Amino acid sequence: MHDKMPHADQLYVVAIRDNNSALIRTIYKKFSPRVISYVRNNSGSVEEAQDIIQETLITLHQQAHRNNLTLTCPFEAYFFLLAKRQWLNKLKQKKGVTITDDALSIHDDTTQAVLETENQELKNKLFETKFLELGEKCRELLTLSFRLNNMEEVAQALKVTYAYVRKKKSLCLGQLTELIHQSAEYKALKK
């Protein structure tokens, strides 16, 4: 996804990342009707469609911030496919639902981009969940090491030695890695 030049529609991703309210209103105006129509034609309401649109925008915002999302396909196709997949995931939780999939064929690059976004979101949620399972001292040390420039600063902030911080960080990261690797979510992601 990052090997190609950004699509001209990258401006929408930048607008979402930067909270550009004028362009975000344009996104709602231009791209929401298709999502609303799809959700309504597939056992949903306008309110549920609006929720899906919000969730899609939140996902895009997070991906733009965390992973520097670079769009290589038209925004409309990417936005719609991401929203559609979120709606289909919601429908899986319901029973007795009929799905009418009359959406236009989506370009392979778009599908790949959406799959990468979804995969990254799952990884982020898994990391956050397992991070919270760590002890308080590990969470504090790792949080500081993510924020501060170097381990000397972390040691000063925690009022411990540099050697202790290095060893403890290694142990905490090992513990976090083990928690992640033992989880069912991780095994599902590997497939």
N, C-alpha and C positions, 0 to 999 in steps of 0.2 A: 504494500500500500504506500510506503514512503519512497519507493524508488522512482515513481513517476512525478511529473510536474503537477502542482496543485491545479485543480479545476478552477475556472473563473468564478464558480459559485462558492469558493472558499470564503468569500466576503460574509456569507451567512454564518459560517462557523465562527469567524472572528467577531461578528456582531453578538452572537450568543455568549462567547467567551468574555467579551468586554461589556456585556449588559447594555448594548446599544438599543435603547427602547424603540427608536424609530424603525430600525431594521427588523427588530423582533416583531413589531406590529405588522410589518410587511410580510414576515414569515407566516404569521397567523392568517392574514388576509389571503395570501397566495396559496398556501399549502394545507391549511386546515380543512377546507371543504372536502377534499378528496379523502382525508382520514375519517372525517365525520360520516361521509357517505358509506365508506367501507364498513365502519363499525356498526352503523345503523342497518346495513344490509346483512350483517352477520350477528344478529341477536343482541345488539347493543343499543344503548340510548345515546342521545346527544351529550348528556352529562358524562357518560362513560367515555365517549370519544374525546371530550375535553380533558378528562383525566389522563387519557392515553397521550394526548398531545403534550400535556404538562410533563408527564413522565419522560417522554421522548426528548423534550427540550432540556430537562434536567440531566439526562444521560449524555446528551450532546455537550452540555456545559461542562460536566465532569470530564468527559473525554478531551475536550479542548484544553482544559486546565492541566489535568494529570498527564495526559499522553500526547499533547500537542497534535491533536487530530488534524490530518491533512486530507482534504477531500480530493479524490481523483475521479469523481463521477458527478453528474448533476445533483444538486442538493435535493431537488424534489424527489427523485428516485430514492436517494439515501434516506431522507426523512420519512417518506411513505413506507418503505420496506421496514425500517426500524420500528415505526409505529404499528405497522401490521403485525410484525412478529411479537410485539408486546401484547397486542390484543389477542392474538392466537394463544399466547401463554396464559393469559387470563381465562380464555375460554376453556382451556384444558382443565382448569380448576372447577369449572361448572359441569353439570351433567345435562344430557339431552339437548345439546346445542347443535344447530345445523350451520355449516360454514359454506358460503357461496363465494368462491374465489374466482372472480371475473376480472381481477387486476391485470393490467397489461404486463407483458413479459418484461422482466427487469434485467438489465445488463449484468453480466457476470462480475464485473468490477464492483458494482454496487452491492451485490449479494456478498461478495468477499469482504468488502468494507464493513458491512453490517455485522457479519459473523465475527470479524475481528473486534469490533466495538463491544458486542455482547460478551465475547470471551474475556476481554479486558475488564469489563464491569464485574463479571463473575470472579475473576482473580482479585480485583480490588476488594470486593465484599468478603471473600475468603480471608484475605490478609487482615482486614479490619476485625473480623470475627475472632480469628485466632490470636491476633495481637491483644485483644481484650481478655483472653484466657491466660495470658502471662501474668506473673506476679507484679505487684505494684512497682517494685524496684527495677525490674527489667523494662517495664513500660516507660518509666521515667527516664532511664538511661538511654533507651533506644530513641525516645522522642527528642531528647536533647541532642543525641548524635545526628538525628535527621535535620535538626534546626541550626545547630552551631557549625562553624567552619571547620573545626578540627577537634581532635580528641583531648588536647590540652585544655581547651575551653570547657569541654564536658567535665573533665576532672576537676577543674576549678569550681564549676557550678555545683558539683556534687560534694566538693570538699574531700576528695579522695585522691589517691595517687594516679598518675598516668598509667602505670603498669596495671593497677587494679581495674581501671576503666577498660583498657584494651582486653584484658582477660574476661571480664564480666560481659562486655559487649559480645565477644565471641561466643560465650556460653548462652547468652540470651538469644542471639541469632540462631544458634543451634537448636535451642528449645523451640523457638518459633517455627523454624524449618520442619522440625519433627512433628509439631502439632499440625502443620499444614499438610505434610505428606501422609499422615495417618488418617486424615479426614476423608469421608466419603465424597465430599465435593471435589477434592483434589483428584481422586481416582476417576471421577466422572469427567473432569476437565482433560485429563490425559487421554481419554478416548476421543 
